[in-house]
Amino acid sequence: MTGSDRLDQQDVPKAPTAVKGLAAVVGLLVLVEVASGVLQGYYTPIYPQIAEHLEISEGDINWFEAAQLIVSALCIPLLARLGDLVGHKRVLLISTAVTALGSWWLAFAPTFTTFLVGWAVQGAYVVWLPLEIAIIHRRTRSSGRQELLTRRGAAVLVGSLELAVIIGAVTSGLLVETMDMNLLLALPAAVVTAVFFVILFGIEQAPGDDTGGIDWTGLALVTVALGVLMGGLVWLRLDGAGSLLGWTTILLSVAVFAAFWRFELAHPDPIVDVRLLSSPAQWPVQLTAFLFGIPVLGGQIPLSTYAQADPAERGYGLGADPAFISTLIGLYVVTLAVGAFTLPLTTRLLGGVRRALVVACCLVGLGYLLWLPFNSETLQALVNMGIAGLGSGALVAALPAAAAAAAPPERTGIATGMTNGTKTVGGAIASAIFAIALTATGSLDATSEQVAPFGGYLTVWAVCSGAAFLAALALLAAPRHAFSDAPTASVIEQAARPGR
């Protein structure tokens, strides 16, 4: 036996050991995703009631989502970078504490502005899943099946997330008519607080793999760029689609984004590794995540408000009450869970990860496309969202794992985080655009007409469908090795390195 052989046997854990450790870690991380699912499902059935509580129009609810998604998009690169530097568990704890703070703030926020602040702060939870997948990816590094096990672990987490969405949606829908709104909004905060202690005592701390510092200038530039972009969308919301100030502001944001990109290219430790994200294996995955964010994040609130619209008064809608909306959401989320849990099976049946993801994107596109002609009956809504849900579940599970597979070990946090970051930016932009589409008067004046036009909903569904089909095309541009289960050379070299 050579010295190299002895080194390999001593320093590289065997696959069964890695798998056993993975099972324990995934079991605890499932609890975190349960809390994430509660946050994502709890509020959806009661958006109209929240609007009534705050005395705002239903179109303005989209601004909550837009604000939260923008804050989330800013949190992701910073927290993902910190995860690579100081360890993913530590950053997971920080983001959970911030999310708990925002959730408790919501419970007692009395006005549109204060609620908007709490809702935005709560968006720190968006980094949970990428950090969890980075933890799994690190745990399976020496297993010989890193990408396969990471994808399977991600499928379990996302499936658990979607089942928890059902729990959250059903709970709020059943309690909204009988419970005080402040107390009702306090329940998710209690769940997130409990999960903080699960992470604190249940997940072991591992050191970060990367070195360097935080690119604060880059973070400031991207913050300004996103802020200017959202400012332009707000002006379009206020003054209408012909607003010269609005479009000028949006063009200015493009210039700031260009300056940010050039700065990051020259920075030794960028807050967003634009070289990595623009690599042939990464950019199709990240573009897919951006486009996927439009329907999966931007389309949520319009679906809730449309379903509860009374067709007798408006001429459109399903006339559903919050309790029944919870049931609709529950059935929809079941399809998301099925899409996530069956991802390994569909990958085998379709002959690879890329084909499975392309089919998933097409399912999302088809589901929203069907809303255009079929939108007047509950059964039609169930079929439409069931089709979209199957594809969405697979994409939520597979995209972070695909990004991790195409990244070096020391950059898995930022790679997986940016799938959520780009998805979040896509959802934020979509939410702002949909707020404009669903506004009848183009004014934030509380006395203005609060009924969204039916044409606005048609615009929402068309945009969601088109984005999903474009995502399918983006995936076709990725090289085949980007979705391979074989460990990359960098991973193999690191596993065989002395001292491990």
C-alpha positions as CSV (number, residue, x, y, z in Angstrom):
1,M,0.0,0.0,0.0
2,T,1.4,3.4,-1.0
3,G,1.7,6.4,1.3
4,S,-1.0,8.1,-0.9
5,D,-3.3,5.1,-0.4
6,R,-2.9,5.3,3.4
7,L,-3.6,9.0,3.3
8,D,-6.8,8.5,1.4
9,Q,-8.0,5.8,3.8
10,Q,-7.2,7.9,6.9
11,D,-8.3,11.3,5.8
12,V,-11.3,10.8,3.6
13,P,-14.5,9.6,5.4
14,K,-16.3,6.7,3.9
15,A,-19.6,7.2,2.3
16,P,-21.8,5.4,4.9
17,T,-20.4,7.7,7.6
18,A,-21.2,10.8,5.6
19,V,-24.7,9.6,4.8
20,K,-25.4,8.8,8.5
21,G,-24.4,12.3,9.5
22,L,-26.4,13.8,6.7
23,A,-29.6,12.1,7.9
24,A,-29.3,13.7,11.4
25,V,-28.5,17.1,9.9
26,V,-31.4,17.0,7.4
27,G,-33.8,15.9,10.2
28,L,-33.0,19.1,12.2
29,L,-33.0,21.3,9.1
30,V,-36.5,20.1,8.3
31,L,-37.7,21.8,11.4
32,V,-36.2,25.1,10.1
33,E,-38.0,24.6,6.8
34,V,-41.3,23.9,8.7
35,A,-41.0,27.4,10.1
36,S,-40.1,28.8,6.7
37,G,-43.2,27.1,5.3
38,V,-45.4,28.6,8.0
39,L,-44.1,32.1,7.1
40,Q,-44.7,31.5,3.4
41,G,-48.2,30.0,3.8
42,Y,-49.7,31.7,6.8
43,Y,-50.3,35.2,5.4
44,T,-51.6,34.3,1.9
45,P,-55.2,33.4,2.8
46,I,-55.6,36.6,4.9
47,Y,-54.1,39.2,2.6
48,P,-57.5,40.9,2.0
49,Q,-58.1,40.9,5.8
50,I,-54.7,42.5,6.4
51,A,-55.5,45.1,3.8
52,E,-58.8,45.8,5.6
53,H,-57.0,45.9,8.9
54,L,-54.5,48.5,7.6
55,E,-57.1,50.4,5.5
56,I,-55.3,50.0,2.2
57,S,-56.3,48.8,-1.3
58,E,-55.7,45.2,-2.4
59,G,-53.3,46.4,-5.1
60,D,-51.1,48.0,-2.5
61,I,-50.6,44.7,-0.7
62,N,-48.1,43.9,-3.5
63,W,-45.8,46.6,-2.1
64,F,-45.4,44.6,1.0
65,E,-44.1,41.7,-1.1
66,A,-41.9,44.0,-3.2
67,A,-40.3,45.6,-0.1
68,Q,-39.6,42.3,1.6
69,L,-38.1,40.8,-1.6
70,I,-35.8,43.8,-2.1
71,V,-34.6,43.5,1.5
72,S,-34.2,39.8,1.0
73,A,-32.2,40.3,-2.1
74,L,-29.8,42.6,-0.2
75,C,-29.5,40.2,2.7
76,I,-28.7,37.2,0.5
77,P,-25.2,38.2,-0.8
78,L,-24.1,39.6,2.5
79,L,-25.3,36.6,4.6
80,A,-24.2,34.0,2.0
81,R,-20.7,35.6,1.9
82,L,-20.6,35.6,5.7
83,G,-21.6,31.9,5.7
84,D,-18.6,31.1,3.5
85,L,-16.4,33.1,5.8
86,V,-17.5,32.3,9.4
87,G,-19.6,29.2,9.0
88,H,-23.2,28.6,7.7
89,K,-24.7,27.7,11.1
90,R,-23.7,31.0,12.7
91,V,-25.2,33.0,9.8
92,L,-28.4,30.8,9.9
93,L,-28.8,31.8,13.6
94,I,-28.4,35.5,12.8
95,S,-30.9,35.4,10.0
96,T,-33.4,33.5,12.2
97,A,-33.1,36.1,15.0
98,V,-33.7,38.9,12.5
99,T,-36.7,37.1,11.0
100,A,-38.1,36.6,14.5
101,L,-37.8,40.3,15.2
102,G,-39.6,41.2,12.0
103,S,-42.3,38.7,12.7
104,W,-43.0,40.1,16.2
105,W,-43.0,43.6,14.7
106,L,-45.8,42.6,12.3
107,A,-48.0,41.4,15.2
108,F,-48.2,44.9,16.6
109,A,-47.7,47.2,13.6
110,P,-50.8,49.5,13.4
111,T,-50.2,51.3,10.0
112,F,-49.2,50.7,6.4
113,T,-45.7,52.1,7.0
114,T,-44.9,50.3,10.2
115,F,-46.3,47.0,8.8
116,L,-44.1,47.6,5.6
117,V,-41.0,47.9,7.8
118,G,-41.8,44.7,9.8
119,W,-42.6,42.8,6.6
120,A,-39.3,43.9,5.0
121,V,-37.2,42.9,8.0
122,Q,-38.9,39.5,8.1
123,G,-37.5,38.8,4.7
124,A,-34.2,37.6,6.2
125,Y,-35.6,34.1,6.2
126,V,-35.0,33.9,2.5
127,V,-31.4,32.8,3.1
128,W,-32.4,29.8,5.2
129,L,-32.7,27.2,2.4
130,P,-29.5,28.2,0.6
131,L,-27.5,28.0,3.9
132,E,-29.1,24.7,4.7
133,I,-28.1,23.3,1.3
134,A,-24.6,24.6,1.8
135,I,-24.5,22.8,5.1
136,I,-25.6,19.6,3.4
137,H,-23.1,20.1,0.5
138,R,-20.2,20.5,3.0
139,R,-21.3,17.4,5.0
140,T,-21.3,15.2,1.9
141,R,-18.1,16.5,0.5
142,S,-16.1,13.3,1.0
143,S,-19.0,10.8,0.3
144,G,-18.2,10.3,-3.4
145,R,-21.9,11.2,-4.1
146,Q,-21.9,14.8,-3.1
147,E,-24.1,16.3,-5.8
148,L,-26.6,13.4,-5.7
149,L,-26.9,13.5,-1.9
150,T,-27.2,17.3,-1.9
151,R,-30.0,17.2,-4.4
152,R,-31.8,14.5,-2.4
153,G,-31.4,16.4,0.8
154,A,-32.7,19.6,-0.9
155,A,-35.7,17.6,-2.1
156,V,-36.5,16.5,1.4
157,L,-36.2,20.1,2.8
158,V,-38.3,21.6,0.1
159,G,-41.0,18.9,0.4
160,S,-41.1,19.6,4.1
161,L,-41.3,23.3,3.4
162,E,-44.3,22.9,1.1
163,L,-46.1,20.7,3.6
164,A,-45.6,23.3,6.3
165,V,-47.0,25.9,3.9
166,I,-50.2,23.9,4.0
167,I,-50.2,24.0,7.8
168,G,-49.7,27.7,7.9
169,A,-52.3,28.5,5.3
170,V,-55.0,26.2,6.8
171,T,-54.3,27.6,10.3
172,S,-54.6,31.3,9.4
173,G,-57.7,30.6,7.2
174,L,-59.5,28.9,10.0
175,L,-58.6,31.4,12.7
176,V,-59.0,34.7,10.9
177,E,-62.7,35.1,11.5
178,T,-62.5,34.3,15.3
179,M,-59.1,35.7,16.4
180,D,-57.9,39.2,17.0
181,M,-55.6,40.2,14.1
182,N,-52.7,41.1,16.4
183,L,-52.8,37.8,18.1
184,L,-53.3,36.0,14.8
185,L,-50.1,37.7,13.5
186,A,-48.2,36.7,16.6
187,L,-48.4,32.9,16.0
188,P,-45.7,32.8,13.2
189,A,-43.4,34.9,15.4
190,A,-43.6,32.2,18.1
191,V,-42.8,29.5,15.6
192,V,-39.7,31.3,14.3
193,T,-38.5,32.0,17.9
194,A,-38.7,28.3,18.7
195,V,-36.7,27.4,15.6
196,F,-33.9,29.7,16.7
197,F,-33.2,27.4,19.7
198,V,-33.4,24.3,17.4
199,I,-30.6,25.7,15.4
200,L,-28.6,26.9,18.4
201,F,-28.6,23.6,20.2
202,G,-29.1,21.1,17.3
203,I,-26.8,22.1,14.5
204,E,-23.0,21.8,14.9
205,Q,-20.8,24.7,14.0
206,A,-18.3,24.3,11.2
207,P,-15.7,26.9,10.2
208,G,-16.0,28.8,7.0
209,D,-14.1,27.6,3.9
210,D,-13.2,30.9,2.4
211,T,-11.0,33.8,3.4
212,G,-11.0,37.5,2.9
213,G,-13.4,40.2,4.0
214,I,-16.8,41.8,3.3
215,D,-17.1,44.0,0.2
216,W,-19.0,46.9,1.8
217,T,-18.6,49.2,-1.2
218,G,-20.1,46.5,-3.5
219,L,-23.0,46.0,-1.1
220,A,-23.6,49.8,-1.1
221,L,-23.6,49.9,-4.9
222,V,-26.1,47.1,-5.3
223,T,-28.3,48.6,-2.5
224,V,-28.4,51.9,-4.4
225,A,-29.1,50.2,-7.7
226,L,-32.0,48.2,-6.3
227,G,-33.3,51.2,-4.4
228,V,-33.2,53.4,-7.6
229,L,-34.9,50.7,-9.6
230,M,-37.7,50.3,-7.0
231,G,-38.0,54.1,-6.9
232,G,-38.6,54.2,-10.6
233,L,-41.3,51.5,-10.3
234,V,-43.0,53.6,-7.5
235,W,-43.1,56.6,-9.8
236,L,-44.7,54.5,-12.5
237,R,-47.2,53.4,-9.9
238,L,-48.0,57.0,-9.0
239,D,-48.0,58.7,-12.4
240,G,-48.8,55.8,-14.7
241,A,-46.9,53.9,-17.4
242,G,-46.1,57.1,-19.3
243,S,-44.1,58.7,-16.4
244,L,-40.9,60.2,-17.8
245,L,-39.5,60.5,-14.3
246,G,-40.2,56.8,-13.7
247,W,-38.5,55.6,-16.8
248,T,-35.6,57.9,-16.4
249,T,-35.1,56.6,-12.8
250,I,-35.2,53.0,-14.1
251,L,-32.5,53.8,-16.8
252,L,-30.4,55.4,-14.0
253,S,-30.6,52.1,-12.0
254,V,-29.3,50.2,-15.1
255,A,-26.3,52.5,-15.1
256,V,-25.7,51.9,-11.4
257,F,-26.0,48.1,-11.9
258,A,-23.3,48.4,-14.7
259,A,-21.0,50.3,-12.3
260,F,-21.6,47.7,-9.6
261,W,-20.7,44.9,-12.1
262,R,-17.5,46.5,-13.2
263,F,-16.5,47.2,-9.6
264,E,-17.2,43.6,-8.5
265,L,-15.1,42.3,-11.5
266,A,-12.0,44.1,-10.1
267,H,-12.6,43.4,-6.4
268,P,-10.6,40.5,-4.9
269,D,-13.4,39.5,-2.5
270,P,-16.6,40.7,-4.1
271,I,-19.9,40.7,-2.2
272,V,-21.4,39.1,-5.4
273,D,-18.9,36.9,-7.3
274,V,-19.9,38.1,-10.7
275,R,-17.2,36.0,-12.4
276,L,-18.6,32.9,-10.9
277,L,-22.2,33.9,-11.7
278,S,-21.4,34.7,-15.3
279,S,-19.6,31.4,-15.9
280,P,-21.1,29.0,-18.5
281,A,-22.3,26.6,-15.8
282,Q,-23.8,29.2,-13.5
283,W,-25.5,32.0,-15.5
284,P,-28.2,29.7,-17.0
285,V,-29.1,28.5,-13.5
286,Q,-29.1,32.0,-12.0
287,L,-31.2,33.4,-14.9
288,T,-33.6,30.6,-14.5
289,A,-33.9,31.4,-10.8
290,F,-34.6,35.1,-11.7
291,L,-37.3,34.2,-14.2
292,F,-38.8,31.6,-11.8
293,G,-39.1,34.3,-9.1
294,I,-41.6,36.1,-11.2
295,P,-44.4,33.5,-10.9
296,V,-43.4,31.8,-7.7
297,L,-43.0,35.0,-5.7
298,G,-44.6,37.8,-7.6
299,G,-47.7,35.9,-8.5
300,Q,-48.7,34.8,-5.0
301,I,-50.6,37.9,-3.8
302,P,-52.6,38.4,-7.1
303,L,-53.8,34.8,-6.9
304,S,-55.0,35.3,-3.3
305,T,-56.9,38.5,-4.0
306,Y,-58.3,37.2,-7.3
307,A,-59.6,34.0,-5.6
308,Q,-61.4,36.0,-2.9
309,A,-62.9,38.5,-5.4
310,D,-66.7,38.3,-5.6
311,P,-67.8,37.7,-9.2
312,A,-71.3,39.1,-8.5
313,E,-69.7,42.5,-7.6
314,R,-66.7,42.6,-10.0
315,G,-67.6,40.3,-12.8
316,Y,-64.5,38.1,-12.1
317,G,-63.0,36.1,-9.2
318,L,-63.9,32.8,-7.4
319,G,-65.8,34.3,-4.5
320,A,-63.8,32.2,-2.0
321,D,-63.6,32.9,1.8
322,P,-60.3,32.7,3.7
323,A,-61.0,29.2,5.0
324,F,-61.6,27.9,1.5
325,I,-58.6,29.8,0.2
326,S,-56.6,27.8,2.7
327,T,-57.9,24.6,1.2
328,L,-57.0,25.8,-2.3
329,I,-53.5,26.7,-1.1
330,G,-53.2,23.4,0.6
331,L,-54.0,21.4,-2.5
332,Y,-51.7,23.6,-4.6
333,V,-48.8,23.1,-2.1
334,V,-49.3,19.4,-2.1
335,T,-48.4,19.5,-5.8
336,L,-45.3,21.5,-4.9
337,A,-44.3,18.9,-2.3
338,V,-44.9,16.1,-4.9
339,G,-42.7,18.0,-7.4
340,A,-39.9,18.3,-4.8
341,F,-40.1,14.8,-3.3
342,T,-40.2,13.1,-6.7
343,L,-37.3,15.1,-8.2
344,P,-34.9,12.2,-7.9
345,L,-37.4,9.9,-9.7
346,T,-38.2,12.3,-12.5
347,T,-34.5,13.0,-13.0
348,R,-34.0,9.3,-13.7
349,L,-37.1,8.9,-15.8
350,L,-36.3,12.0,-18.0
351,G,-32.6,11.1,-18.4
352,G,-30.9,13.9,-16.4
353,V,-31.3,16.9,-14.2
354,R,-31.4,19.4,-17.1
355,R,-34.3,17.7,-18.8
356,A,-36.2,17.5,-15.5
357,L,-35.7,21.2,-14.9
358,V,-36.8,22.1,-18.4
359,V,-39.9,20.1,-18.1
360,A,-40.5,21.7,-14.7
361,C,-40.3,25.2,-16.2
362,C,-42.7,24.2,-19.0
363,L,-45.2,23.0,-16.4
364,V,-45.1,26.3,-14.6
365,G,-45.5,28.2,-17.8
366,L,-48.4,26.0,-18.9
367,G,-50.2,26.3,-15.5
368,Y,-50.2,30.1,-15.7
369,L,-51.0,30.1,-19.4
370,L,-54.2,28.2,-18.6
371,W,-55.3,31.0,-16.3
372,L,-55.9,33.2,-19.4
373,P,-58.9,31.2,-20.8
374,F,-59.8,29.2,-17.6
375,N,-60.3,31.5,-14.6
376,S,-64.0,31.4,-13.6
377,E,-64.4,28.2,-11.7
378,T,-62.7,26.6,-8.6
379,L,-61.9,23.4,-10.5
380,Q,-60.2,25.4,-13.2
381,A,-58.1,27.2,-10.6
382,L,-57.1,23.9,-9.0
383,V,-56.0,22.3,-12.3
384,N,-54.0,25.4,-13.3
385,M,-52.2,25.7,-10.0
386,G,-51.7,22.0,-9.7
387,I,-49.8,21.9,-13.0
388,A,-47.7,24.9,-12.0
389,G,-47.1,23.5,-8.6
390,L,-45.5,20.3,-9.8
391,G,-43.0,22.3,-11.8
392,S,-42.4,24.8,-9.0
393,G,-41.6,22.2,-6.4
394,A,-39.0,20.6,-8.6
395,L,-37.4,24.0,-9.3
396,V,-37.3,25.2,-5.7
397,A,-35.5,21.9,-4.8
398,A,-33.1,21.6,-7.7
399,L,-31.9,25.1,-8.5
400,P,-29.7,25.6,-5.3
401,A,-28.3,22.1,-5.6
402,A,-27.5,22.7,-9.3
403,A,-25.7,26.0,-8.4
404,A,-23.7,24.2,-5.7
405,A,-22.6,21.5,-8.1
406,A,-21.2,24.1,-10.5
407,A,-19.3,26.1,-7.8
408,P,-15.9,25.5,-6.0
409,P,-16.2,24.2,-2.4
410,E,-15.4,27.6,-0.8
411,R,-18.1,29.4,-2.8
412,T,-21.1,27.1,-2.3
413,G,-22.7,29.5,0.1
414,I,-22.7,32.4,-2.4
415,A,-23.7,30.1,-5.3
416,T,-26.7,28.6,-3.6
417,G,-27.6,31.9,-2.0
418,M,-27.6,33.8,-5.2
419,T,-30.2,31.4,-6.7
420,N,-32.5,32.7,-4.0
421,G,-31.1,36.2,-4.5
422,T,-31.8,36.3,-8.2
423,K,-35.2,34.6,-7.7
424,T,-36.0,37.3,-5.1
425,V,-35.0,40.2,-7.3
426,G,-37.2,38.7,-10.0
427,G,-40.1,38.4,-7.6
428,A,-39.6,41.9,-6.3
429,I,-39.6,43.5,-9.7
430,A,-42.6,41.4,-10.6
431,S,-44.5,42.4,-7.4
432,A,-43.9,46.1,-8.2
433,I,-45.0,45.7,-11.8
434,F,-48.1,43.7,-10.7
435,A,-49.0,46.4,-8.2
436,I,-49.1,48.8,-11.1
437,A,-51.1,46.4,-13.3
438,L,-53.6,45.8,-10.5
439,T,-54.2,49.5,-9.7
440,A,-57.2,51.1,-11.3
441,T,-56.3,54.7,-10.8
442,G,-52.5,54.9,-10.6
443,S,-52.7,56.7,-7.2
444,L,-51.8,55.7,-3.6
445,D,-54.5,58.0,-2.3
446,A,-56.6,56.0,0.2
447,T,-59.8,57.4,-1.2
448,S,-59.1,56.1,-4.7
449,E,-60.9,53.1,-6.3
450,Q,-59.7,49.9,-4.6
451,V,-61.0,47.4,-7.1
452,A,-58.3,45.9,-9.3
453,P,-59.1,45.7,-13.1
454,F,-59.6,42.2,-14.6
455,G,-57.1,43.1,-17.3
456,G,-54.5,43.5,-14.7
457,Y,-54.9,39.9,-13.6
458,L,-54.6,38.8,-17.2
459,T,-51.3,40.7,-17.4
460,V,-50.0,39.0,-14.3
461,W,-50.8,35.5,-15.6
462,A,-49.3,36.2,-19.1
463,V,-46.1,37.6,-17.6
464,C,-45.7,34.6,-15.2
465,S,-46.2,32.2,-18.0
466,G,-43.8,33.9,-20.4
467,A,-41.1,34.1,-17.7
468,A,-41.4,30.3,-17.0
469,F,-41.0,29.4,-20.7
470,L,-38.0,31.7,-21.0
471,A,-36.5,30.0,-18.0
472,A,-36.8,26.7,-19.9
473,L,-34.8,28.2,-22.8
474,A,-32.1,29.5,-20.4
475,L,-31.5,26.0,-19.0
476,L,-30.9,24.7,-22.5
477,A,-27.9,27.0,-22.7
478,A,-26.1,25.4,-19.8
479,P,-23.3,22.9,-20.5
480,R,-24.1,19.3,-19.8
481,H,-21.5,18.9,-17.0
482,A,-23.2,21.7,-15.0
483,F,-25.8,19.1,-13.9
484,S,-23.5,16.1,-13.5
485,D,-23.6,14.0,-10.3
486,A,-19.8,13.3,-10.7
487,P,-17.7,15.2,-8.1
488,T,-15.8,18.1,-9.6
489,A,-12.0,18.0,-9.7
490,S,-11.7,20.7,-7.0
491,V,-13.8,18.7,-4.6
492,I,-11.7,15.5,-5.2
493,E,-8.5,17.4,-4.7
494,Q,-9.7,19.0,-1.5
495,A,-10.9,15.6,-0.1
496,A,-7.4,14.1,-0.7
497,R,-5.6,17.1,0.8
498,P,-3.4,16.3,3.9
499,G,-4.8,17.3,7.3
500,R,-8.5,16.6,6.5
